[in-house]
Amino acid sequence: MGRLAYYIFVVPLSYLPLPVLYLFTDFLYLILVTVAPYRRHVIVGNLQRSFPDKSDKEIEKLKRRFYRHFTDLLAEGVKNLTISEKQLRRRFKVINPELMDELYEKGKSVLLISGHYNNWEWFITSQNFLFKHQAYGIGMPMTSKFWDKKINARRERFGMRVVHSKNYREELSKHQEELKAVLVLADQSPGNSLKSYWTDFLNQPTAVLFGAEMMAHELDYATVYFATRKVKRGYYEMELIPIAKEAKSCAWGEITEKHVHLLEQEILREPSHWLWSHKRWKREVPDDLDKLRNEQHESFKKRFNY
């Protein structure tokens, strides 16, 4: 069924102009706000916990604005399968690429960190021609092997290399001579609360994946946050925000705290553009959080000899 849907429905749709695709998702938006509210309880619950001072009416308004943005992303995700480089360059711009140019000239590979905010798929696809560094994307495979293969092939068509999070060391070590820009979306819900970094995020204790920080220290990459903002429908601009030029100069938790709260600033600026349908707060806060943090800190110092 997935194979048929891809070849008969999804790919032909992707060749349609984006304004036409928006007509389909405009109809879907009406369905979501009337008869079939996708993940309504997850979305409303996330919004209520994150904005405890907002009224039910304000939460409902945010939910509708999220559905509008979410359906736009669906249209843009379909278009991403066949969108041209020329169109991507016109619709997705970096306002300060000189930051990456400077790091390239200094011979520094980079870890690019952000979350599922605005259109991350267009950046994945265009990253390799936006910057001089060879583009890599770290991710988890999809449940369907067919869709995983097809989607990643489309993401890689302009030079991006998508690698599994479990074997990124092996893949990155294959090309020692090249300077790399490794993209990580670090706002997924961690699988284990005891192996997570805990911080305050959107008015609540939140478990955060620590993998991006570990990777930065392990590889000694510079770290840069990328903030993607919607200019208007179908057009985005990205601002690069430096976190650390030398990961090893940062204390335990410093990189994670910075990228988490940079994402928080973007969400507070425009809440509807984050992926609220994601079950973000699934983990319970450990009983003795101070003890856990101390143990994690000591383990980190021993691993990196700090």
C-alpha positions as a Python dict, from the first residue, in 0.01 Angstrom:
ca = {
    (1, 'M'): (0, 0, 0),
    (2, 'G'): (281, 243, 89),
    (3, 'R'): (460, 175, -239),
    (4, 'L'): (143, 238, -441),
    (5, 'A'): (66, 558, -247),
    (6, 'Y'): (418, 688, -310),
    (7, 'Y'): (425, 630, -687),
    (8, 'I'): (59, 687, -774),
    (9, 'F'): (-40, 963, -534),
    (10, 'V'): (244, 1140, -348),
    (11, 'V'): (507, 1180, -622),
    (12, 'P'): (261, 1303, -890),
    (13, 'L'): (121, 1552, -638),
    (14, 'S'): (471, 1683, -565),
    (15, 'Y'): (503, 1808, -925),
    (16, 'L'): (208, 2042, -878),
    (17, 'P'): (285, 2409, -805),
    (18, 'L'): (299, 2485, -435),
    (19, 'P'): (-8, 2719, -448),
    (20, 'V'): (-211, 2427, -584),
    (21, 'L'): (-87, 2198, -308),
    (22, 'Y'): (-191, 2460, -56),
    (23, 'L'): (-549, 2432, -189),
    (24, 'F'): (-552, 2063, -88),
    (25, 'T'): (-411, 2137, 257),
    (26, 'D'): (-649, 2432, 304),
    (27, 'F'): (-928, 2178, 277),
    (28, 'L'): (-744, 1948, 519),
    (29, 'Y'): (-717, 2238, 764),
    (30, 'L'): (-1095, 2277, 758),
    (31, 'I'): (-1132, 1906, 832),
    (32, 'L'): (-890, 1930, 1126),
    (33, 'V'): (-1067, 2224, 1289),
    (34, 'T'): (-1415, 2078, 1241),
    (35, 'V'): (-1463, 1701, 1222),
    (36, 'A'): (-1125, 1527, 1265),
    (37, 'P'): (-892, 1718, 1502),
    (38, 'Y'): (-557, 1539, 1464),
    (39, 'R'): (-400, 1459, 1805),
    (40, 'R'): (-613, 1724, 1969),
    (41, 'H'): (-556, 1600, 2325),
    (42, 'V'): (-178, 1590, 2278),
    (43, 'I'): (-169, 1938, 2124),
    (44, 'V'): (-399, 2101, 2379),
    (45, 'G'): (-224, 1928, 2670),
    (46, 'N'): (119, 2045, 2549),
    (47, 'L'): (-6, 2401, 2502),
    (48, 'Q'): (-176, 2414, 2842),
    (49, 'R'): (135, 2297, 3025),
    (50, 'S'): (361, 2532, 2829),
    (51, 'F'): (136, 2838, 2863),
    (52, 'P'): (-40, 2798, 3201),
    (53, 'D'): (-145, 3165, 3205),
    (54, 'K'): (-341, 3143, 2880),
    (55, 'S'): (-718, 3100, 2882),
    (56, 'D'): (-901, 2812, 2712),
    (57, 'K'): (-997, 3053, 2434),
    (58, 'E'): (-632, 3151, 2379),
    (59, 'I'): (-524, 2784, 2378),
    (60, 'E'): (-792, 2706, 2121),
    (61, 'K'): (-667, 2991, 1903),
    (62, 'L'): (-309, 2860, 1927),
    (63, 'K'): (-428, 2510, 1836),
    (64, 'R'): (-600, 2642, 1521),
    (65, 'R'): (-292, 2843, 1423),
    (66, 'F'): (-82, 2529, 1471),
    (67, 'Y'): (-316, 2330, 1244),
    (68, 'R'): (-283, 2601, 979),
    (69, 'H'): (97, 2589, 996),
    (70, 'F'): (102, 2208, 1017),
    (71, 'T'): (-104, 2170, 700),
    (72, 'D'): (125, 2415, 520),
    (73, 'L'): (418, 2193, 625),
    (74, 'L'): (242, 1890, 476),
    (75, 'A'): (211, 2068, 140),
    (76, 'E'): (574, 2179, 157),
    (77, 'G'): (685, 1830, 260),
    (78, 'V'): (519, 1678, -46),
    (79, 'K'): (671, 1948, -267),
    (80, 'N'): (1012, 1875, -113),
    (81, 'L'): (1025, 1544, -300),
    (82, 'T'): (1070, 1717, -637),
    (83, 'I'): (1134, 2087, -567),
    (84, 'S'): (1424, 2227, -769),
    (85, 'E'): (1741, 2382, -633),
    (86, 'K'): (1640, 2712, -793),
    (87, 'Q'): (1307, 2712, -608),
    (88, 'L'): (1470, 2616, -279),
    (89, 'R'): (1724, 2896, -310),
    (90, 'R'): (1441, 3142, -368),
    (91, 'R'): (1221, 3013, -86),
    (92, 'F'): (1481, 2930, 181),
    (93, 'K'): (1753, 3184, 256),
    (94, 'V'): (2028, 3212, 518),
    (95, 'I'): (2065, 3572, 637),
    (96, 'N'): (2418, 3537, 780),
    (97, 'P'): (2602, 3259, 590),
    (98, 'E'): (2932, 3434, 662),
    (99, 'L'): (2935, 3267, 1005),
    (100, 'M'): (2966, 2926, 838),
    (101, 'D'): (3215, 3064, 584),
    (102, 'E'): (3438, 3184, 868),
    (103, 'L'): (3433, 2844, 1040),
    (104, 'Y'): (3512, 2675, 709),
    (105, 'E'): (3810, 2902, 648),
    (106, 'K'): (3937, 2818, 998),
    (107, 'G'): (3914, 2447, 921),
    (108, 'K'): (3632, 2377, 1170),
    (109, 'S'): (3361, 2118, 1121),
    (110, 'V'): (3025, 2221, 1267),
    (111, 'L'): (2734, 2069, 1455),
    (112, 'L'): (2415, 2248, 1345),
    (113, 'I'): (2150, 2215, 1617),
    (114, 'S'): (1783, 2308, 1627),
    (115, 'G'): (1437, 2155, 1673),
    (116, 'H'): (1123, 2072, 1477),
    (117, 'Y'): (1038, 2436, 1426),
    (118, 'N'): (917, 2575, 1092),
    (119, 'N'): (1032, 2391, 779),
    (120, 'W'): (1323, 2165, 872),
    (121, 'E'): (1276, 1941, 566),
    (122, 'W'): (1365, 2218, 321),
    (123, 'F'): (1682, 2287, 516),
    (124, 'I'): (1779, 1918, 518),
    (125, 'T'): (1741, 1907, 141),
    (126, 'S'): (1918, 2237, 70),
    (127, 'Q'): (2192, 2236, 334),
    (128, 'N'): (2466, 2100, 107),
    (129, 'F'): (2440, 2386, -142),
    (130, 'L'): (2382, 2655, 121),
    (131, 'F'): (2719, 2602, 293),
    (132, 'K'): (3072, 2501, 189),
    (133, 'H'): (3084, 2219, 445),
    (134, 'Q'): (2978, 1871, 338),
    (135, 'A'): (2627, 1823, 477),
    (136, 'Y'): (2536, 1534, 706),
    (137, 'G'): (2204, 1470, 877),
    (138, 'I'): (2169, 1252, 1188),
    (139, 'G'): (1838, 1075, 1235),
    (140, 'M'): (1641, 766, 1325),
    (141, 'P'): (1504, 542, 1047),
    (142, 'M'): (1131, 543, 975),
    (143, 'T'): (922, 239, 1062),
    (144, 'S'): (864, 163, 694),
    (145, 'K'): (1188, 67, 520),
    (146, 'F'): (1037, 163, 184),
    (147, 'W'): (945, 517, 294),
    (148, 'D'): (1272, 556, 481),
    (149, 'K'): (1469, 471, 167),
    (150, 'K'): (1264, 692, -63),
    (151, 'I'): (1244, 997, 165),
    (152, 'N'): (1616, 988, 244),
    (153, 'A'): (1701, 950, -125),
    (154, 'R'): (1503, 1267, -194),
    (155, 'R'): (1672, 1446, 96),
    (156, 'E'): (2014, 1347, -39),
    (157, 'R'): (1965, 1448, -403),
    (158, 'F'): (2162, 1775, -365),
    (159, 'G'): (2449, 1618, -172),
    (160, 'M'): (2321, 1574, 185),
    (161, 'R'): (2431, 1245, 348),
    (162, 'V'): (2176, 1103, 593),
    (163, 'V'): (2323, 871, 857),
    (164, 'H'): (2172, 668, 1141),
    (165, 'S'): (2227, 802, 1491),
    (166, 'K'): (2362, 466, 1604),
    (167, 'N'): (2648, 452, 1352),
    (168, 'Y'): (2732, 819, 1298),
    (169, 'R'): (3089, 770, 1425),
    (170, 'E'): (3161, 513, 1156),
    (171, 'E'): (3004, 723, 880),
    (172, 'L'): (3173, 1049, 979),
    (173, 'S'): (3513, 880, 1008),
    (174, 'K'): (3501, 760, 646),
    (175, 'H'): (3589, 1103, 509),
    (176, 'Q'): (3850, 1248, 743),
    (177, 'E'): (3972, 1499, 487),
    (178, 'E'): (3646, 1692, 447),
    (179, 'L'): (3498, 1963, 668),
    (180, 'K'): (3150, 1859, 777),
    (181, 'A'): (2830, 2033, 888),
    (182, 'V'): (2625, 1780, 1083),
    (183, 'L'): (2257, 1861, 1134),
    (184, 'V'): (2082, 1745, 1452),
    (185, 'L'): (1719, 1808, 1552),
    (186, 'A'): (1753, 1776, 1927),
    (187, 'D'): (1398, 1826, 2059),
    (188, 'Q'): (1271, 1467, 2039),
    (189, 'S'): (1151, 1303, 2358),
    (190, 'P'): (1434, 1088, 2504),
    (191, 'G'): (1381, 716, 2551),
    (192, 'N'): (1508, 700, 2910),
    (193, 'S'): (1451, 965, 3177),
    (194, 'L'): (1760, 850, 3371),
    (195, 'K'): (1987, 905, 3069),
    (196, 'S'): (1840, 1243, 2984),
    (197, 'Y'): (1958, 1593, 3062),
    (198, 'W'): (1689, 1767, 3269),
    (199, 'T'): (1620, 2139, 3243),
    (200, 'D'): (1332, 2387, 3265),
    (201, 'F'): (1173, 2439, 2925),
    (202, 'L'): (841, 2610, 2852),
    (203, 'N'): (744, 2633, 3219),
    (204, 'Q'): (805, 2269, 3310),
    (205, 'P'): (1085, 2023, 3389),
    (206, 'T'): (1185, 1865, 3060),
    (207, 'A'): (1400, 1568, 2963),
    (208, 'V'): (1636, 1657, 2677),
    (209, 'L'): (1849, 1436, 2456),
    (210, 'F'): (2213, 1484, 2554),
    (211, 'G'): (2346, 1330, 2231),
    (212, 'A'): (2416, 1658, 2053),
    (213, 'E'): (2637, 1782, 2335),
    (214, 'M'): (2817, 1446, 2364),
    (215, 'M'): (2878, 1448, 1989),
    (216, 'A'): (3017, 1803, 1999),
    (217, 'H'): (3268, 1713, 2273),
    (218, 'E'): (3355, 1378, 2120),
    (219, 'L'): (3428, 1525, 1777),
    (220, 'D'): (3536, 1871, 1899),
    (221, 'Y'): (3311, 2043, 1647),
    (222, 'A'): (3202, 2403, 1665),
    (223, 'T'): (2833, 2428, 1758),
    (224, 'V'): (2583, 2658, 1589),
    (225, 'Y'): (2210, 2695, 1651),
    (226, 'F'): (1994, 2763, 1346),
    (227, 'A'): (1670, 2957, 1388),
    (228, 'T'): (1429, 2914, 1096),
    (229, 'R'): (1155, 3177, 1065),
    (230, 'K'): (861, 3197, 829),
    (231, 'V'): (868, 3518, 624),
    (232, 'K'): (539, 3441, 455),
    (233, 'R'): (362, 3133, 327),
    (234, 'G'): (617, 2914, 149),
    (235, 'Y'): (916, 3137, 228),
    (236, 'Y'): (1164, 3102, 513),
    (237, 'E'): (1482, 3264, 635),
    (238, 'M'): (1741, 3121, 870),
    (239, 'E'): (1960, 3296, 1124),
    (240, 'L'): (2275, 3121, 1245),
    (241, 'I'): (2354, 3175, 1615),
    (242, 'P'): (2695, 3062, 1746),
    (243, 'I'): (2695, 2847, 2060),
    (244, 'A'): (3063, 2754, 2091),
    (245, 'K'): (3363, 2766, 1857),
    (246, 'E'): (3539, 2500, 2065),
    (247, 'A'): (3315, 2242, 2230),
    (248, 'K'): (3586, 2142, 2474),
    (249, 'S'): (3587, 2491, 2620),
    (250, 'C'): (3229, 2440, 2742),
    (251, 'A'): (3124, 2304, 3080),
    (252, 'W'): (2893, 2006, 3118),
    (253, 'G'): (2542, 2099, 3010),
    (254, 'E'): (2638, 2437, 2865),
    (255, 'I'): (2574, 2348, 2501),
    (256, 'T'): (2246, 2176, 2582),
    (257, 'E'): (2120, 2465, 2794),
    (258, 'K'): (2202, 2711, 2517),
    (259, 'H'): (2036, 2526, 2229),
    (260, 'V'): (1728, 2437, 2438),
    (261, 'H'): (1668, 2795, 2543),
    (262, 'L'): (1738, 2935, 2196),
    (263, 'L'): (1459, 2705, 2073),
    (264, 'E'): (1240, 2824, 2361),
    (265, 'Q'): (1292, 3186, 2252),
    (266, 'E'): (1177, 3102, 1900),
    (267, 'I'): (869, 2918, 2028),
    (268, 'L'): (772, 3210, 2253),
    (269, 'R'): (815, 3442, 1954),
    (270, 'E'): (572, 3238, 1744),
    (271, 'P'): (425, 2938, 1931),
    (272, 'S'): (224, 2793, 1643),
    (273, 'H'): (534, 2706, 1439),
    (274, 'W'): (660, 2429, 1670),
    (275, 'L'): (550, 2066, 1636),
    (276, 'W'): (295, 2054, 1919),
    (277, 'S'): (153, 1722, 1800),
    (278, 'H'): (472, 1551, 1917),
    (279, 'K'): (445, 1374, 2257),
    (280, 'R'): (724, 1580, 2404),
    (281, 'W'): (670, 1534, 2778),
    (282, 'K'): (641, 1157, 2817),
    (283, 'R'): (911, 1109, 3082),
    (284, 'E'): (857, 1140, 3457),
    (285, 'V'): (1098, 1354, 3656),
    (286, 'P'): (1339, 1125, 3850),
    (287, 'D'): (1290, 1115, 4226),
    (288, 'D'): (1637, 1247, 4313),
    (289, 'L'): (1720, 1480, 4027),
    (290, 'D'): (2018, 1645, 4202),
    (291, 'K'): (2181, 1307, 4259),
    (292, 'L'): (2124, 1207, 3896),
    (293, 'R'): (2273, 1532, 3769),
    (294, 'N'): (2581, 1490, 3986),
    (295, 'E'): (2632, 1133, 3862),
    (296, 'Q'): (2591, 1244, 3499),
    (297, 'H'): (2837, 1528, 3550),
    (298, 'E'): (3099, 1298, 3702),
    (299, 'S'): (3056, 1045, 3422),
    (300, 'F'): (3098, 1323, 3165),
    (301, 'K'): (3420, 1449, 3326),
    (302, 'K'): (3569, 1099, 3335),
    (303, 'R'): (3480, 1029, 2974),
    (304, 'F'): (3638, 1346, 2840),
    (305, 'N'): (3911, 1383, 3104),
    (306, 'Y'): (3785, 1724, 3216),
}
